[in-house]
Amino acid sequence: MTCIVHISDLHFGREQPLLVAALAAQIAHLAPDLVVASGDLTQRARPRELRAAAAFLSQLPPPVLVIPGNHDMPGAHPRRLLDPWRGWRTHFGPDLEPVVAGADFIAVGINSARRWGWHPDWSRGRLHPLQIEAVAARLQATPAHALRILAAHHPLLLTPAGAGRGLVGGHVLALARLRAAGLDLALGGHVHLGYADVTAGIVVAHSGSSVSNRLIGEANGFNLISGDRTALRVEHWQWQGHAFAVASAVGFQRGDQGWQRAIAPV
């Protein structure tokens, strides 16, 4: 069985120090096989924010898979167009789409953030066909027993509460191609809401904002995911004013038609 802690939208620069310390301690106690941080580690990609985010991640038990979000590049600054990921690479390494492989899982990151776009909301993000194909190739080369995980900041699935944000560009191709490649679980953030459900036979789980004060009616939280290629349990943990605790849980089972919700949490 694989155990994953999924955090997102930390937004250092708008972080709450009490929650930062509590989250690090909680993750250490849970001792997961993998930590995934699915983007927006900073508020404006300022050097001090990047340093603080990197210092926090260094406290977590490895391995930690980290991908950028739209807030992790400069805002109204020429560097956004000319060299948007210079600060990110300085603090988190050169690879914007890292891969972590364990005995029973593979986790593949994909960078959905874009420096600009034709649509008014540049924050929406997009997946390019070449990126999707590269992920698919990784998944198809994975041993059959290994849980196949994708981390992308922008959503492949939205709940009614977040429907106004829009799905990531390229989501139709991504879902079709990655399902064919055997993707089991897609992790994301961006909308600051915690939820888990199935789309196109794939389990999609989003984390709320884990430690920032940029909330939209839901407490800070993270996901704890456990299971294998036959069954998964997604727990959404939320801040209760003094500690993080399980707020909800949902189970999923994999069958001939892909993943589906279980009648009760597994």
N, C-alpha and C positions, 0 to 999 in steps of 0.2 A: 504494500500500500504506500502511496506517495502522499505526503502532507505539504501543502503550499500555503504560505501567507501572501496575500495579495493586497498591496497598499497602492494608493494613487493620490494625485492632486495634493501633494504636501504643501506646495506654494510657500516655500521658505521666503521670508520677507513679509508674510502674513501668518506665520506660524504661531501656535500657542505653546509656550515652553513647557507647561505642565503636561500637555498631551504628548509632546515630543519625547519627554522622559518616560512617560507611562507606556507609550507604544514600543519604544526600544526594549523596556523591561518585559512587556508582555510577549513580544516576539522571541526574546531570549528564553522565556519560560516555555513557550510552545515548541521550541526546537524543531522547526520545520526542515524538510528536505530541500526546500527552495523558497526564496523570497523573490517576489516579482513586484517591481515598482513601475507602474504603467503611466509614467509621464506627468508633466507639470510639477516637477520637483521645485520650481522656483516661481516667483511672481513676475519678475521682469528680466530674468537672466543676468542680474547684476552680479559682479564678482563676489561680493559678500554673501549673496544668496546662494550662489553656486558652491562656495566654500562651506557654508552651513549645511547644505544638503549633502555634500560629499562627506562631511564629518559625521552626520547622522547615519548615513548608509554604512560607514566604516564600523559602526558599533554592532551591526546586525550579523547574525551567524551566516557564513557563506554556505552555498553560493547565492549571490544576489544578481538577478537579471534586471537591468535598468534600461528603459527606453525614454526618449524625449517626448514632450508634448509641445503644443503651440506656444505655451508661456516660457519655454526654455530656450528661446532665441530672442534677441533684442527686439523691442517694439519699434517706435518711430526713430529709427537710427539707420544710417546708410549701411552699417554692418549687417542688418537684417537681409539686405539684398546681396551684398558682396561676400560675406563670410559668416552666415548665421550661426554656425555650429562651432566656432572657434572656442568660445568659453566652455561649452559643453565638453568638447574633446579634451580640453586642458584638465578638467576635473574628473571625467568619467571614462576617458579613453577614446581611442579613435573610431571604434566600431559603433555606429548608430543603430545597428541591427544585430545585437549579440545573440549567441546561441549557448545554451547550457544543457548538457546532456548528463543524466544520471543513470543508475542501473535500470530504473523502471520508467523513465520519462525522457522526453526531449522538449525543451522550451525554446521557442524561436521568437525573437523580437522583430518588429517591423516598424519603420518610422513613417507615421501617417501625417506628421506636421509639415506644413508647406509655408515657405517664406512669403508667398502671395498667391492670389487666385483670381479668376475672372468673375467669380460671384462676390457679392458685397461682404459676406462673412468669411474672411480669410481663416478664421479659427476652425472652420469645419473640417479641414484635412482631406487627404486623398490617398488612395493606394494605386500605384502604377502597375500595369500588367506585368512588367518585368519583375517588380518586387514580389508580386503574388506568385509568379512562376518559380522564383528562387525559393520561397518558403515551401511551396508544394514539392519541389525537388528534395529539400531537406526532410520533409515528412515521409516521403515515399522511400527514402533510404534508411528509415528508422526500423529497428526490429519490431516485429508484429506485436509483441507483448507490451511495448512501451507506450505510456500515455503521451499523446501528442498535443502540445500546448502552444498557443499563439498569444503574444502580448502586443496589443496595438492601442494607442491612446484613445483614438476616436471610435465611436460606437458602431458596431455591426447590428445592434438591436437596441431599440428604445422602448421604454414603458410609456404609458400615457402621460405620466408626470414630466417626462423629458422630451415629449414628442416635438416640441417647438425647436429643438436644437438641430435636427437633421442628421441623417446617417452619413457616415464617412463616404466620400466619393469613391466609386469603384467597388462598393459593397456587393453588388449583384454578382460580378465576376469573382470576387474574392470568396464569397460563400460557396458558389458552385464548384470552383476549382479546388478549394481547400477541403471541402467535404469529400470530393473524389480522391484526394490525397490522404484521407483518413484523419483529418483534424477532429479531435475530441472536445477541446476546451479553448475558448477565446476569452482573454482577460482584457478589460479596458477601464477607462475612467472618463474624464472630460466633463460629464454632466453633474458630478457631485452627488450622485444618487447610488445607493447600493441595491442591486437586484441580480437575479439569476433566472434564466429561462432558456428555452430551446428555440433556435431558428435554423431551418435547413438541415435538421438533424445534428446540429452542433450545440453544445452547451455554451452559453455566453454569460459571463459573470462580470459585473461592474462593481467597483468599489466606490464608496462615497469619498469625500475629502477627508483624508486620514487625520490631519493635525491642524489645518488652517482655520481661520475665522471667516472664510468665504463660503458660507453655508446658504442653502436655499430651502430651508424648512426641514432638513434632516440632520440629525446629529452626526458628528465625526465618526468615521468607522473604517473597517477593513474586512476582508474576507479570509476565512480559513477553509480551505478546500482539501478534502481527503478522499482517497479511493484509487481506482485503477481503471482499466479499459472496459470493465463490465458495469461498474457502479461508482457514482460520485455523490458526495455530500458537500453542499456549500452552506457554510454558516456565515451570516453577516453579524459581525460584532460592532457594537456602538458604544460610544462614550456615555457613561451613566452619571457623570458629575464628579466621580471620584476614581473610576476605573473603567476599563473596557469589559464588556460582557456580551454574551450571545443574545442577539435581539430576535433572530429568526433563522430558520434552516429549511432547506429544500433538498430533496434527493432526486437523482437521475439514474436511469438505467439504459444500457445500450443493447439494442436488438438488431434485427435484420434491416430495419428501416432507419438505423441511426439512433441517436440519443432521444429519449423522451423523459418527461417528468415521471417520477415514481409516485405511487399512491400515497406513500408516507416517506418522510426522510429516511434514507438508508443509514 
